[in-house]
Structures are given as C-alpha cells and as structure tokens.
Amino acid sequence: MRIHLDGVWKAYGEGPGQFWALRDAHLEVSSQDFLAIIGPSGSGKSTLLHVMGCLDLPTRGELFIDGEPATKKNDRELSHVRRNRIGFIFQQYYLNESMTALQNVLLPLELGKVKDRKRKAEEALDWVDLSTKRGSFPSELSGGEQQRVAIARALANGPEIVLADEPTGSLDSENGKKILETLIGLNREQKVGLVIVTHDAKVAACGTRRIEVRDGRIS
Amino acid sequence: MTIGGIAIGVATLFALLALSSGIEGALEREIGGLGAHILLLPIGCPYTMTLSLMQGADTAEFIPQEAVPQVRATDNVRATVPVVVGKAKVNGKLTSIYGTTEDIFLTKDWRTNDLSGAIVGSDVATKLKLKPGDRLSLDLYAEESVTVTTILDATGGRDDTFVFIPLAVAQKVLALEGKLSGILVQTTNLSKVTGTRYTLAKIPGVQAVPPSEVFDTLIGLFDSVKQTLILITGIAIVVGVLTTMNTMTMAVYERKREIGLLRALGSTRREVFRLFVSESVLVSLAGGVVGLALGYAASFLLPRTSGFGIQATPHFKLAYVGICLLVAVAVGTLSAIYPAMMAARTQPIRALREL
C-alpha cells in the first residue's frame, strides 16, 4: 500500500475564522515504513494523520491511495480503505465501554463481515498479551491494557499500515514503553507500515524516518 | 418512554379496530336476527323504534293490532309476526319481555314450536336460575304467571336477554291490549320486497322499513363516530412518531463518539443510517407488541356498546395484528429517517474530537 500526499492543504472553518491546519504537505508512506511525525501541539500532526487515513479529505491538493486520487472515491470506497487496509490507534483509545475487550476487537471484523472473526480477534488479543483479559470491560483494564486492546482492534483486520496518534500520550513511562515495543514489533514482525504521531523525542527516535510539522508545514 | 408513546398509539388503533368490527358485527347480527325482510313500526323515528324493538325497551308509540289481518292479507307476505316488547318484573327482577305469536317460529331457528308458556333466553335463565317447568311470575300493570317451556341455547345476541311469552299475556302485563311495538314481516319473493313495502306502508298508523336501511343508517352513524376516533388515533400515532424521533435524535447526539468510531473503523454512511433505522424499528416493534397487549386489555375494559344499546364483543382478527405491527414499523422507519441521516453525515474525526 502507498499513501501519497501531493500539495495537500486542509482548512477548518470558513470566512474570517478559517484556520489552515495543513499547508502544502507533500509526503509518501508505504507498507513496512516506520515514520515518526513530531511537532508541537496544534502544529497539524494529527490532521496530517487523519488525511493520510482518509478520515478527512484535503481542502486543496490531492491524496493518492495506491496512485488513485482519494477525492474521486465515494464514501463506500473510502470506508473500505479504512476498514480493510488501515488500522487506527488513538491517544484516548476510544474503546466502547459497554463491550468486552474481545467484543471491541471484533467490532471492525463484524463491520467487514470477516469470516472466522472470533479466532482472528482472539489471535490479535494474544499478540498484545491480553488473552486472559478478553472478557474484561475497558473500565476493568489499566490505561496500558486499554491501549493494547485498541492496538489489537487496529490489527484485527490485517491492515497494511497502522496510523497511531500519540499512542503513548496518556500512559506512564513504563506502560508507554511497553506499547512502543508492541508497535515496533508490529512493524518488524508483522511487516505492517507504522506512522506514529508523537511529541516524545524518544519515541520519534525509534522511527526509520522522521518528519517535523510546524504551523501546518512539513519540514 | 418511547416504547410507551408508540404503545399508546398502537393500543388505541388495535382496540378501535377490534371494537369497531365487534360493534358492526353485532349490529348486523342483531338486525339480521330480527328475521324480517320488512319491519312495520309505529310512526316516528324508525331507527329509535327498531332499536327499541331489538333491545326490548319501552316505547311511547304503537301499532294498532287491527293492522295484523291487513298485513297477512297483503300479497307476497309469508309470515306476519306481531310483537310487543317492554320491561316487566320477572320473578321480581326487571327483565325485557317479548310478547309474540307462534308465527315467530317461522323467523327463528329454535328447537321448539311451543309458545304456550315462556321461552327463556340463556342469559335470563342463568340470572334468574330458571329451568324448564319452573313457574314465572310477571308483574308490571297486571300480574300473570306462565310456565317455562324452553331455555334457549346461548346465541351471543339479544335473544339471550329476552323472555318470550304469548302476545296476549305480554299485552296484559304491559297494559298494551290491542297495541303492538312492531310487526316483523317475511316475504315469499325477495325480489318483490320493495313493492310489498310500499303496499304495507299504506296501512294507517304504520311505517314499513327494510332492516337493511336501518342497518346502513346505523352503520353510517357509527362510521362518523369511528372517523373521529381514527383521527384521535392518528394524533396518538403522530405523537409516537415525534417521541421516537426525539429519542433517536438524542441518541445520535449521545452516541456521537460511537458513530465517529464506527465511521473511523470503516462503517459506510449507509451502514450507520441502517443501524439507526433498524434500532428505531426494533424499539417501535417492541412498542407495537406492548401496544397490542394494552389494546387487547383495553378493548375489554372500554364500553362495549355502539351507543345504540347493542352489546358487542371485540372482534380480533390476525389482520388487525398485522396492521398494528405495520403501523409500528412505519412509525419506527419514519421517525428514524432524519436522525439516521444526521448520524450518517457525521464526520468521524469531528465526532471523536467533540467528546
């Protein structure tokens, strides 16, 4: 899989209150890459990640998925990319509180009506060392465990690239380290492309490529 | 609360359908049960007179008994059944008595031809604990006594509530000697009923009315009441739609993060739309089922008369269950369209960020 941003601008709001979160961004990421995106808060790192993951479309410029312009794809095609080819990990985990760990991991598999989904979800939980917590609800798990459930959920569909938005931002250093090790293992062992947004220099140092975003511009 | 709102609308609809059908059926059965092709009634409102005849109620107007030979002599008349009805004390309890002659056997499918004593309807027999051979005391303006000859099988109609006795005895008890509440006429040739009706109408002090005309008028009156009730039911259903729409809209706001997450994980707009519509339909169906149960119970608790004094049992049909559940599904679908569209339009990142 190849994600390519060609002169992407992204604005929020309209009129005098309009704010440009991304300005003329050029970037290319492929499966197996480990890209770290750093920058101060509000610099446009997350917006960049969201545009790369087809969660938001550019205001100007073009986003290409395997050479095809994303703006030409309809909602079903973009949803298919998010469902089957990209995994998302968020700083706040965004787990469904009323579902167990296993049910949370099953969610994207059920959306995709994947065959043998229970086994796949259990395998994903095994991979993040949470096979014993599969029946636990998010409120019964520590922050680190919740983030590992979120990683398992991102992995369950066998994505080609995982986009992680400050995955260790809400964790203490010990749990942060474990999550980072898990993600690095994901990239090295499962050959899954990894894009991490972080403002932690140590995390950024683990990436094979690093870019910095300032005032919406990539440097 | 949403289920309750829908349940009230569906319950009202179900009870209305079952009761209307029951009342219409009862009217048809009662008027048909008179066994007459033409009713000869005193001059006055024919509908009030017919109902009095069916209910065994006292009336102020009467037909002179001298009219009977003229009726019998009319061409195409097969049976002439003189009738006098009214309330009298039967064994001390006020009961409808029905004085007639043995001509009544030509219009009734009873298993007796003996009107030498009293033929008692099943409800009266139960109420007064009567059996064949018992003596009945009749008292109002005069006191008479007759023997019970037959207890009729239950029909579910007005016959169950009458004590049928010889005409002369009834006239004496009610002080109506030489007077009749009405005459039931059966014709030989049904195709000539109209002609016979006009001939009979020429008899002084008498009006000739076909029961079908009375039935159509009473049904017409009932229909106008029914239409008002349908309007009220419609309002209840609209309230159900608005309540469900409000609940679903609130649900969309409350579940914005969940919707954002579903969209981020790859749900299409159509899938999110379907999710909310199907949830709404499920809630509405649950409301529909509760409504059916409430409507079933209510139809037994509400007054079971059409306003015409005819007892009617609610008539339940499978089709009514189907109609009510279809209405519930329609309520669920209609009320979910706008909130589901809102949910489907949710921008995933904006939804996740807002919370």
Chai-1 contact restraints between the chains, C-beta under 6 A:
chainA,res_idxA,chainB,res_idxB,connection_type,confidence,min_distance_angstrom,max_distance_angstrom,comment,restraint_id
A,H50,B,I349,contact,1.0,0.0,6.0,A-B,restraint_1
A,L55,B,A264,contact,1.0,0.0,6.0,A-B,restraint_2
A,L55,B,P348,contact,1.0,0.0,6.0,A-B,restraint_3
A,L55,B,I349,contact,1.0,0.0,6.0,A-B,restraint_4
A,D56,B,I349,contact,1.0,0.0,6.0,A-B,restraint_5
A,D75,B,T268,contact,1.0,0.0,6.0,A-B,restraint_6
A,D75,B,R269,contact,1.0,0.0,6.0,A-B,restraint_7
A,R76,B,T268,contact,1.0,0.0,6.0,A-B,restraint_8
A,S79,B,G266,contact,1.0,0.0,6.0,A-B,restraint_9
A,S79,B,T268,contact,1.0,0.0,6.0,A-B,restraint_10
A,R82,B,G266,contact,1.0,0.0,6.0,A-B,restraint_11
A,R83,B,G266,contact,1.0,0.0,6.0,A-B,restraint_12
A,F88,B,A264,contact,1.0,0.0,6.0,A-B,restraint_13
A,Y94,B,L261,contact,1.0,0.0,6.0,A-B,restraint_14
A,P108,B,L265,contact,1.0,0.0,6.0,A-B,restraint_15
A,L111,B,L265,contact,1.0,0.0,6.0,A-B,restraint_16
A,L111,B,G266,contact,1.0,0.0,6.0,A-B,restraint_17
A,L111,B,S267,contact,1.0,0.0,6.0,A-B,restraint_18
